[in-house]
Amino acid sequence: MLGNEQAAAVADSQQADYFRAFLSGLRADLESDLAKQVRRLTVSQNAGDLGAVNVLRRAIRGAEADLRSVVGMVDALNGRFPQASDLRTG
């Protein structure tokens, strides 16, 4: 039975690594999109385009919430399935 538990632990670790990589890519995309929206907001504010400013602020708040969610998922994943490097150093 120990072999099955060890195999399950290895599979869990591999799956956690996959999702870490996926969420890392998603986080990078969200951060890039957020930076673009902030640049557009600055341009709109300088141009005095209040309609665009309101829309962009709302979009930025949504993007920030999405980013917080992804960071929370990574934190939860790391808490449940520590990375191999964390186990060696800790």
C-alpha positions as CSV (number, residue, x, y, z in Angstrom):
1,M,0.0,0.0,0.0
2,L,2.9,2.3,0.7
3,G,3.8,2.2,-3.0
4,N,0.3,3.5,-4.0
5,E,0.6,6.3,-1.5
6,Q,4.0,7.3,-2.8
7,A,2.8,7.1,-6.4
8,A,-0.2,9.3,-5.5
9,A,2.1,11.8,-3.8
10,V,4.3,12.0,-6.9
11,A,1.3,12.5,-9.1
12,D,-0.1,15.2,-6.8
13,S,3.3,16.9,-6.9
14,Q,3.5,16.8,-10.7
15,Q,0.0,18.1,-11.0
16,A,0.8,20.9,-8.5
17,D,3.9,21.8,-10.6
18,Y,1.7,21.9,-13.7
19,F,-0.8,24.3,-12.2
20,R,2.0,26.4,-10.7
21,A,3.4,26.9,-14.2
22,F,0.0,27.6,-15.6
23,L,-0.9,30.1,-13.0
24,S,2.5,31.7,-13.3
25,G,1.9,32.3,-17.0
26,L,-1.6,33.6,-16.3
27,R,-0.2,36.0,-13.6
28,A,2.3,37.3,-16.1
29,D,-0.4,37.9,-18.7
30,L,-2.6,39.7,-16.1
31,E,0.3,41.9,-15.0
32,S,1.1,42.8,-18.6
33,D,-2.6,43.6,-19.3
34,L,-2.8,45.6,-16.1
35,A,0.3,47.7,-17.0
36,K,-1.3,48.4,-20.4
37,Q,-4.5,49.5,-18.9
38,V,-2.7,51.8,-16.4
39,R,-0.8,53.4,-19.3
40,R,-4.1,53.9,-21.2
41,L,-5.6,55.4,-18.1
42,T,-2.7,57.9,-17.8
43,V,-3.2,58.9,-21.4
44,S,-6.9,59.3,-21.0
45,Q,-6.5,61.4,-17.8
46,N,-4.0,63.7,-19.6
47,A,-6.4,64.1,-22.5
48,G,-9.3,64.8,-20.2
49,D,-11.4,61.9,-21.5
50,L,-13.5,61.3,-18.4
51,G,-15.6,58.6,-20.0
52,A,-12.6,56.5,-20.8
53,V,-11.1,57.2,-17.4
54,N,-14.2,55.8,-15.7
55,V,-14.2,52.7,-17.9
56,L,-10.5,52.1,-17.5
57,R,-10.6,52.5,-13.7
58,R,-13.4,49.9,-13.6
59,A,-11.4,47.6,-15.8
60,I,-8.2,48.1,-13.7
61,R,-10.2,47.2,-10.5
62,G,-11.4,44.0,-12.2
63,A,-7.9,43.1,-13.4
64,E,-6.5,43.7,-9.9
65,A,-9.1,41.4,-8.4
66,D,-8.3,38.7,-11.0
67,L,-4.6,39.1,-10.1
68,R,-5.3,38.8,-6.4
69,S,-7.3,35.6,-7.1
70,V,-4.5,34.1,-9.1
71,V,-2.0,35.0,-6.4
72,G,-4.3,33.5,-3.8
73,M,-4.6,30.3,-5.8
74,V,-0.8,30.0,-6.0
75,D,-0.4,30.6,-2.3
76,A,-3.0,27.9,-1.5
77,L,-1.3,25.5,-3.9
78,N,2.1,26.2,-2.3
79,G,0.6,25.8,1.1
80,R,-1.0,22.4,0.3
81,F,1.8,21.1,-2.0
82,P,5.2,22.7,-1.1
83,Q,7.7,22.8,-4.0
84,A,10.6,20.3,-3.8
85,S,13.0,23.2,-3.4
86,D,11.0,24.4,-0.4
87,L,11.2,21.0,1.2
88,R,15.0,20.8,0.8
89,T,15.7,24.3,2.2
90,G,13.0,24.2,4.9
